Amino acid sequence: MRRGRDGGAADARRPRVVTGARTAPRTVTRTATRTAAAAGATAVVLLAAACGGGGGGGDEGAVLSSSWGDPQNPLEPANTNEVQGGKVLDMIFRNLKKYDPKTGAAQDMLAEKIETSDSQNFRITVKDGWKFSNGEPVTARSFVDAWNYGASLKNNQKNAYFFQYIDGYDKTHPESGSQSADTLSGLKTVDDRTFTVKLSQKFSTFPDTLGYNAYAPLPRAFFDDHDAWVAKPVGNGPYQVDSYAKGSQMSLRKWDGYNGPDKAQNGGVDLKVYTDNATAYNDLMSGNLDLVDDIPASQLKNAPNDLGDRYINTPAGILQTLAFPFYDKAWNKPGMEKVRKGLSMAIDRKQITETIFQKTRTPATDWTSPVLGEDGGFREGLCGDGCEYRPSDAKKLIQEGGGLPGGQVKITFNADTGSHRDWVEAVCNSINRALGQGKACVPNPVGTFADYRNQIGDEKMPGPFRAGWQMDYPLIQNFLQPLYYTNASSNDGKWSNQEFDDLVDQANAESDTTKAVDTFVKAEEVVRDEMAAIPLWYQNGSAGYSERLSDVTLNPFSVPVYDRIKVG
């Protein structure tokens, strides 16, 4: 989203299926579905190669420094759907579920048990003894109040969409007009540790989505003095925010009162803001930074020699795409699906991934990720010839579709992180060669990620734009619904297709995992036929770290597992 989140290398966003209705409540105890298990089996192999350091004792009071980018919005859990803010939420919050840092599988964290008899009505029991870092207890109300806040139209939370299946969402967040209710009718507090959730339809994978930070609990301090909380967020995770200077640094420190099973193995993390990942890499090499979690494309040739076994390069659940502004009639009129497909066929993915990314990317052939495995919904080659480099066919299709709007394509991207300028220029060069026009495609850089996301939110994209996706949990649903469902939280291009929506609804209501995955694949075929977005490449997580650190890993979402890092 994050979770999903707008992904890519540096910026971008787990459910167990409860099968069959029963007469008595069923306690969800195992969290890995066939999907998550497939992803997990892959991730275990990948993460074995991603581990760094020798696992020495370390200094539990020592602080490490890591590269970072300012988040787009204040760190409200229901309002953060990009990676930079998501990194912080992962450190300061713990939710009902937690995604295993090696496999991605959902595991109970604050959930003592989640019971259901019909995959529509759930009874959730919260573990006793959890607290927020300000001393407040974490209760059932902490979740109910937080979810009601996130779902309310008045609060304008970007992740409100994640609450859409809870009864009453149409009243708290109507598609048009004012809300007629402030709370979700499907949420009920039973006692201090128990609450119930009634969904508007069966959603068999709902329990394991509850590790996503949109579902994080919130203390009363969030509501009693919201401005103070936003200035210095209070969570219930292993770290707490010490200070934040926008454009410079956020300092997080280990919370000694944390009693979860994943206590921080270091004294804290200083997240240093960089607007250029090349500068971050240079600081790492000069000893002024401990960890860079996005190696610049210009250094991918050098990193293995520069860093040795302190260089991490491991596949992750990340897909880079080009999205389209479907709110612009020029890109949404009849025949434009041919133009979109033609542009896709004009991109030489193989050459770009080999020359710019040194094979740390793999040309995409569908809209998900290989980490899902076939059981989880990955279908190699589903894109067909639309993802093959066929310059003559590309030119013909674009002409048949009515030509490029205005005669030129502008690809918009944020220029501050992720080596995006390099690959966007390469994509434009490829399109220009294929079409035989020197200016058929031009890069359109935006200075910072925050400004870029704001322009996307304001629907100001003049043409295709960078829209990478970092999975929130390893399910095909997460690669499709948040991005392409009508009015979904990360559907930045505002694509809408009723057949796709209906198939997603059908898949979510399916109690059999295999049937659900097959139905999601059918929905993905609609995305393919309309070329709702151009899949470019599957992305590895890349990182490098200093000799001060050990036990450095990237999780399947390509984010450093900060609490496990040892210093000294």
C-alpha positions in Angstrom: 0.0 0.0 0.0 2.9 0.1 2.2 1.6 -1.2 2.7 0.3 -1.0 -0.4 2.4 1.8 -0.9 3.7 3.7 -3.8 6.7 1.6 -4.5 9.8 1.5 -6.5 13.2 1.1 -4.9 13.1 3.8 -2.3 9.7 5.3 -2.4 7.1 3.3 -2.9 3.1 0.2 0.1 -0.9 -12.1 4.4 -4.0 -13.6 5.0 -5.0 -17.0 6.0 -8.1 -18.1 4.3 -10.9 -19.3 6.7 -12.4 -22.1 4.6 -16.0 -23.0 4.8 -18.8 -22.0 7.2 -19.1 -23.9 10.5 -21.8 -23.9 13.2 -19.3 -23.0 15.9 -16.8 -20.1 15.8 -13.5 -21.1 14.2 -10.3 -19.7 15.8 -7.8 -18.6 13.3 -4.5 -19.9 14.6 -2.4 -20.7 11.6 -1.7 -17.6 9.6 -0.1 -18.9 6.4 -2.4 -19.6 3.5 -1.2 -21.5 0.5 -0.4 -18.2 -1.0 1.6 -16.9 1.9 3.3 -20.3 2.2 4.3 -20.2 -1.4 5.7 -16.7 -0.9 7.3 -17.7 2.3 9.1 -20.7 0.8 10.6 -18.4 -1.8 11.4 -15.7 0.7 13.3 -18.0 3.0 15.7 -18.9 0.2 16.1 -15.3 -0.8 16.6 -14.0 2.7 19.3 -16.5 3.4 21.4 -14.6 0.9 20.3 -11.2 2.3 21.7 -11.7 5.8 24.7 -9.7 6.6 27.2 -9.7 9.5 28.2 -12.4 11.9 25.5 -11.9 14.5 27.8 -10.7 17.3 26.5 -9.4 20.6 26.5 -5.7 19.6 25.9 -2.7 21.8 22.2 -2.5 22.6 22.5 1.2 23.4 24.3 2.2 20.2 22.4 4.1 17.5 22.7 3.5 13.8 22.1 5.9 10.9 20.1 5.1 7.8 19.1 6.9 4.6 15.4 8.1 4.4 13.1 10.5 2.7 10.5 12.8 4.2 7.1 11.1 4.2 4.3 12.8 2.3 1.9 13.2 5.2 1.9 13.2 9.0 2.4 9.7 10.4 -1.3 8.9 11.0 -1.5 5.1 10.3 -4.6 5.4 8.2 -3.1 8.3 6.2 0.3 6.7 5.3 0.4 4.7 2.0 4.0 5.3 0.9 7.2 3.6 1.9 9.1 6.4 3.7 6.3 7.0 6.2 5.6 3.2 6.3 9.1 2.5 7.5 8.5 4.6 10.6 5.1 3.1 11.3 6.7 -0.3 11.1 9.0 0.7 13.9 6.7 2.5 16.3 3.5 0.3 15.9 2.5 -3.3 16.4 -0.8 -4.5 15.1 -3.1 -7.5 15.5 -0.9 -9.3 13.0 2.7 -9.0 12.1 4.4 -10.1 8.9 7.3 -12.5 9.4 10.5 -10.6 8.4 11.7 -13.7 6.5 8.7 -15.2 4.9 6.1 -12.4 4.9 3.5 -14.8 6.5 1.0 -13.3 8.8 1.5 -14.1 12.5 -0.5 -13.2 15.6 0.9 -10.2 17.4 -1.7 -8.3 19.5 -4.3 -10.8 18.4 -4.9 -13.5 21.0 -7.4 -15.1 18.7 -9.7 -14.2 15.7 -12.8 -16.3 15.5 -15.4 -16.6 12.7 -18.0 -19.1 11.6 -18.8 -17.6 8.2 -15.9 -15.4 7.0 -18.1 -12.4 7.5 -18.5 -12.0 11.2 -15.4 -11.9 13.3 -14.7 -11.8 17.0 -11.3 -10.5 17.9 -9.6 -10.9 21.3 -6.7 -8.6 22.1 -3.8 -9.9 24.2 -3.5 -8.6 27.7 -0.6 -6.5 28.9 0.2 -4.4 25.8 0.8 -0.6 26.3 1.5 2.5 24.3 4.8 4.2 25.0 3.0 6.9 27.0 1.7 4.3 29.4 -1.8 3.9 28.1 -3.1 0.3 27.8 -3.9 -1.1 24.4 -7.5 -2.2 24.4 -10.2 -3.3 22.1 -11.3 0.4 22.0 -7.8 1.4 20.8 -8.6 -0.5 17.6 -12.3 0.4 17.2 -11.6 4.1 17.7 -8.7 4.0 15.3 -10.6 2.2 12.6 -13.6 4.6 12.9 -11.3 7.5 12.6 -9.7 6.0 9.5 -13.0 5.3 7.8 -14.5 8.8 8.4 -14.8 11.0 5.4 -14.3 14.0 7.6 -10.7 12.9 8.4 -9.7 12.5 4.8 -7.4 9.5 5.4 -5.7 8.0 2.3 -6.2 4.5 3.6 -9.9 4.8 4.4 -10.5 2.4 1.6 -9.1 -0.5 3.7 -12.2 -0.3 5.9 -14.6 -0.5 3.0 -15.8 -4.0 3.7 -16.8 -3.2 7.3 -20.6 -2.6 7.6 -21.5 1.0 7.7 -18.6 2.3 5.5 -21.1 3.7 3.0 -22.4 5.9 5.8 -19.1 7.0 7.2 -17.4 7.4 3.8 -20.1 7.8 1.0 -19.0 8.1 -2.6 -20.8 11.4 -2.8 -22.3 13.9 -0.3 -21.7 14.2 3.4 -21.3 11.3 5.8 -24.4 10.3 7.8 -22.6 8.4 10.5 -19.4 9.0 12.5 -18.8 5.3 13.3 -18.9 2.0 11.5 -22.0 0.0 12.4 -20.0 -3.2 11.9 -17.6 -2.4 14.8 -18.7 -3.2 18.3 -16.6 -3.1 21.5 -17.6 -6.1 23.7 -15.2 -5.5 26.6 -11.7 -4.2 27.3 -10.1 -7.0 25.2 -12.8 -8.0 22.8 -14.4 -6.4 19.8 -16.5 -7.7 16.9 -16.3 -6.9 13.2 -19.2 -7.4 10.8 -18.3 -7.2 7.1 -20.7 -6.3 4.3 -19.7 -9.4 2.4 -17.7 -12.5 3.0 -14.0 -11.7 3.0 -12.1 -14.9 3.7 -8.6 -13.3 3.8 -9.6 -10.4 6.1 -7.9 -11.6 9.3 -4.4 -11.6 7.9 -4.7 -8.2 6.3 -4.7 -6.8 9.9 -1.0 -6.5 10.0 -1.2 -3.5 7.6 -0.6 -0.2 9.5 -3.9 1.2 8.5 -5.3 -1.1 11.1 -2.9 0.0 13.9 -4.3 0.8 17.3 -4.3 4.4 18.5 -4.0 5.8 22.1 -6.5 8.3 23.5 -3.8 10.9 23.2 -4.3 10.8 19.5 -7.8 12.1 19.9 -7.4 14.2 22.9 -4.6 16.4 21.6 -4.2 15.5 17.9 -1.8 18.2 17.0 0.6 17.2 19.8 0.4 13.6 18.7 1.1 14.4 15.1 4.1 16.5 16.2 5.5 13.5 18.1 3.6 10.3 17.4 3.0 7.8 20.2 2.8 4.1 19.3 3.1 0.7 20.9 6.2 -0.7 19.0 9.8 -1.3 19.9 10.8 2.3 19.0 9.5 5.7 19.9 9.9 9.0 18.1 12.5 11.2 19.8 12.6 14.1 17.4 11.9 15.1 13.8 13.3 17.9 11.8 11.6 17.9 8.4 14.1 17.8 5.6 16.9 16.8 7.9 16.3 13.8 10.3 13.9 11.7 12.3 15.4 10.2 15.4 13.9 7.1 16.9 15.0 5.5 20.1 14.5 2.1 21.6 11.5 2.0 24.0 12.7 0.2 27.1 9.1 -0.4 28.2 8.3 -2.5 25.1 7.4 -6.1 26.1 6.8 -7.6 22.7 8.8 -10.6 21.4 10.8 -8.5 19.0 12.6 -6.0 21.2 15.1 -3.7 19.4 18.7 -5.1 19.4 20.1 -1.5 19.1 19.6 1.8 20.9 17.8 3.5 18.0 17.9 4.7 14.4 18.6 8.1 13.0 16.7 8.3 9.7 18.6 10.9 7.7 16.8 12.7 4.8 18.5 12.5 1.4 17.1 13.9 -1.8 19.7 12.0 -3.9 20.5 8.3 -3.2 24.0 8.8 -4.8 24.8 11.2 -2.0 23.7 8.7 0.5 25.9 6.0 -1.0 28.9 8.4 -1.0 28.2 9.1 2.7 28.1 5.3 3.4 31.4 4.8 1.7 33.0 7.8 3.5 31.8 6.5 6.9 29.2 9.2 7.5 26.2 6.8 7.2 25.6 3.2 8.4 22.9 2.0 6.1 21.6 2.7 2.6 18.5 0.8 1.6 18.5 1.9 -2.1 21.7 1.5 -4.0 21.8 4.1 -6.9 21.8 2.6 -10.4 25.1 4.3 -11.1 26.7 2.3 -8.3 25.2 -1.1 -9.0 28.4 -2.2 -10.9 30.6 -1.0 -8.0 28.6 -2.0 -5.0 29.6 -5.7 -4.8 33.3 -4.7 -4.9 32.9 -1.7 -2.7 31.0 -3.5 0.0 31.7 -7.2 -0.3 29.3 -9.2 1.9 27.9 -5.9 3.2 26.0 -5.5 -0.1 22.5 -7.0 -0.2 20.7 -7.8 -3.4 17.6 -9.9 -3.0 14.3 -10.2 -4.8 11.3 -8.5 -3.2 7.6 -8.0 -3.8 8.1 -4.8 -5.8 6.8 -4.1 -9.3 7.6 -0.9 -11.2 4.9 0.3 -13.5 3.8 3.3 -15.6 0.3 4.4 -14.7 -2.0 6.6 -16.8 -4.2 9.5 -15.9 -7.6 8.1 -16.8 -9.2 11.2 -15.5 -7.8 12.9 -18.6 -10.1 12.2 -21.5 -7.2 12.2 -23.9 -5.9 9.0 -22.3 -9.4 7.4 -21.7 -11.1 7.6 -25.0 -12.0 4.6 -27.2 -9.0 3.1 -28.9 -6.5 4.4 -26.3 -5.9 0.8 -25.0 -4.1 0.3 -28.3 -1.9 3.3 -27.7 -1.2 2.2 -24.1 -0.3 -1.3 -25.4 1.8 0.2 -28.1 3.8 2.2 -25.7 4.4 -0.9 -23.6 5.7 -2.8 -26.7 8.1 0.1 -27.5 10.0 -0.4 -24.2 13.1 -2.6 -24.4 12.9 -4.0 -20.8 15.7 -6.5 -21.3 18.2 -3.9 -22.4 17.2 -1.4 -19.6 17.3 -4.0 -16.8 20.7 -5.2 -17.9 22.5 -2.0 -18.7 21.1 0.4 -16.1 20.1 -2.0 -13.3 22.8 -4.6 -13.7 20.2 -7.4 -13.6 18.9 -6.2 -10.2 15.6 -6.0 -12.1 13.7 -8.6 -14.1 11.5 -7.7 -17.1 7.9 -8.0 -16.0 5.5 -10.3 -17.7 2.5 -9.8 -15.4 1.1 -7.3 -12.8 2.2 -9.2 -9.7 5.5 -10.5 -8.5 7.4 -13.9 -8.8 7.7 -14.0 -4.9 4.0 -15.0 -4.9 4.7 -18.2 -6.7 2.1 -19.8 -9.1 0.0 -21.0 -6.2 -0.2 -17.4 -5.0 -1.3 -16.0 -8.4 1.9 -15.2 -10.2 1.5 -16.0 -13.9 4.6 -15.7 -15.9 3.8 -14.5 -19.4 0.3 -13.3 -18.7 1.0 -10.0 -20.3 1.7 -11.7 -23.6 3.1 -9.7 -26.5 2.1 -6.5 -24.7 5.3 -6.8 -22.6 7.5 -7.8 -25.5 9.8 -5.4 -27.3 8.2 -5.2 -30.7 9.0 -1.7 -32.2 7.2 -2.1 -35.5 4.1 -3.5 -33.9 4.2 -0.7 -31.3 4.3 2.0 -33.9 1.4 0.4 -35.8 -0.8 0.0 -32.7 -0.2 3.6 -31.6 -1.3 4.8 -35.0 -4.4 2.6 -35.0 -5.3 4.0 -31.6 -5.3 7.6 -32.8 -1.7 8.5 -32.0 -0.1 10.0 -28.9 -2.3 12.6 -27.2 -0.8 16.0 -28.3 1.8 14.1 -30.3 4.0 13.5 -27.3 4.3 11.5 -24.1 5.6 13.1 -20.9 6.6 10.5 -18.3 6.4 12.1 -14.8 8.6 10.9 -12.0 10.1 12.2 -8.7 13.8 13.1 -9.3 15.0 12.9 -5.7 15.2 9.2 -5.0 15.4 5.8 -6.7 17.5 6.5 -9.7 14.3 7.2 -11.5 15.8 9.7 -13.9 18.1 7.1 -15.4 15.5 4.6 -16.2 12.8 7.1 -17.4 15.3 8.6 -19.8 16.1 5.1 -21.0 12.4 4.3 -21.4 11.9 7.5 -23.4 14.9 6.7 -25.6 13.5 3.3 -26.3 10.1 4.7 -27.2 11.7 7.3 -29.4 13.7 4.7 -31.3 10.7 2.5 -31.8 8.5 5.3 -33.1 11.2 7.0 -35.1 10.6 10.3 -33.4 13.2 12.1 -31.4 10.8 13.8 -29.1 7.9 11.4 -29.0 8.7 10.8 -25.3 10.3 13.2 -22.9 11.0 12.9 -19.1 9.0 15.2 -16.8 10.8 15.3 -13.5 9.3 16.6 -10.2 11.8 17.8 -7.6 10.7 15.8 -4.5 8.7 12.8 -3.7 6.3 14.7 -1.5 5.6 17.2 -4.3 5.3 14.4 -6.8 2.7 12.6 -4.6 0.8 15.8 -4.1 0.6 16.4 -7.8 -0.7 12.9 -8.2 -3.3 13.5 -5.5 -4.4 16.7 -7.3 -4.8 14.8 -10.6 -2.2 16.9 -12.4 -0.4 14.2 -14.3 0.0 15.1 -18.0 0.6 11.6 -19.2 2.1 8.3 -17.9 3.8 8.5 -14.5 5.9 6.3 -12.3 3.7 4.1 -10.1 5.7 1.3 -8.6 4.1 -0.9 -6.0 5.6 -2.5 -2.9 3.4 -5.2 -1.6 1.8 -4.9 1.8 1.3 -8.7 2.1 2.2 -11.5 -0.3 -1.2 -12.0 -1.9 -2.3 -11.4 -5.5 -5.2 -9.4 -4.1 -2.8 -6.8 -2.8 -1.2 -6.3 -6.3 -4.6 -5.7 -7.9 -7.4 -4.3 -5.7 -5.6 -1.3 -4.1 -4.3 -0.2 -7.5 -7.1 -0.9 -10.0 -10.4 -1.3 -8.1 -12.7 1.7 -8.6 -11.8 4.5 -6.2 -9.2 2.3 -4.4 -6.7 4.0 -2.1 -3.8 3.7 -4.5 -5.7 3.9 -7.8 -3.9 7.1 -8.6 -4.8 7.0 -12.3 -8.6 6.6 -11.5 -9.0 3.6 -13.8 -12.4 2.0 -13.4 -13.8 -1.2 -14.9 -17.0 -2.9 -13.7 -15.9 -6.4 -14.8 -12.7 -6.1 -12.9 -14.5 -4.9 -9.8 -17.0 -7.7 -9.9 -14.3 -10.3 -10.3 -12.4 -8.9 -7.3 -15.5 -9.0 -5.2 -16.1 -12.6 -6.2 -12.6 -13.6 -5.4 -12.7 -11.9 -2.0 -15.9 -13.8 -1.1 -14.5 -17.2 -2.2 -13.7 -19.5 0.7 -11.5 -21.8 -1.3 -8.0 -20.4 -1.7 -7.3 -21.9 -5.1 -10.6 -20.7 -6.6 -10.0 -17.2 -5.1 -6.6 -17.0 -6.7 -7.9 -18.2 -10.1 -10.6 -15.5 -10.0 -8.1 -12.8 -9.2 -6.1 -14.0 -12.2 -9.2 -13.5 -14.3 -9.4 -9.9 -12.9 -5.8 -9.4 -13.8 -6.6 -10.4 -17.4 -9.0 -7.5 -17.6 -6.1 -5.2 -16.5 -4.0 -6.8 -19.3 -6.7 -6.4 -22.0 -7.1 -2.7 -21.1 -3.4 -2.1 -20.4 -4.6 -0.3 -17.3 -0.9 0.2 -16.4 2.4 -0.8 -18.1 4.3 -3.3 -16.1 8.1 -2.6 -16.4 10.1 -4.9 -14.2 10.2 -6.8 -10.9 12.6 -5.3 -8.5 15.1 -6.5 -6.1 15.7 -4.9 -2.7 19.2 -3.5 -2.6 21.2 -2.2 0.4 24.6 -1.6 1.7 25.9 -1.1 5.3 28.9 -0.1 7.3 31.3 -2.3 9.2 29.7 -1.1 12.4 26.6 -3.2 11.7 25.7 -6.9 11.7 22.6 -8.9 11.3 21.3 -6.6 8.6 18.5 -8.0 6.5 15.8 -6.8 4.1 12.3 -8.2 4.6 10.3 -9.5 1.6 9.0 -5.9 1.3 12.6 -4.7 0.8 12.6 -2.7 4.1 15.4 -3.1 6.6 14.5 -5.1 9.7 15.8 -2.4 11.9 15.0 -4.0 15.3 17.3 -6.9 14.5 20.3 -4.9 13.5 23.2 -5.0 15.9 25.7 -2.1 16.2 29.4 -2.5 17.1 
